[in-house]
Amino acid sequence: KVLVDNVKRLCHEKGVSVWALESAIDIGNGTIGKWRTSSPRLETIKKVADYFGVTVDELLSEDQK
């Protein structure tokens, strides 16, 4: 799923683990991985975007390579 791939890429670029991101935005450990099969709440996507300083559109875009 594009969202999970983009989040993992941003984590790698910023040198943080997915676990550290989940902890920082106060979501459960393993939540982001579950987004491959279920959709997160918009407010959670906004938290991730804010954490990385990107827009929600950028997180959901397939053109972030």
Secondary structure, 3 states (H helix, E strand, C coil): CHHHHHHHHHHHHHCCCHHHHHHHCCCCCCHHHHCCCCCCCHHHHHHHHHHHCCCHHHHHCCCCC
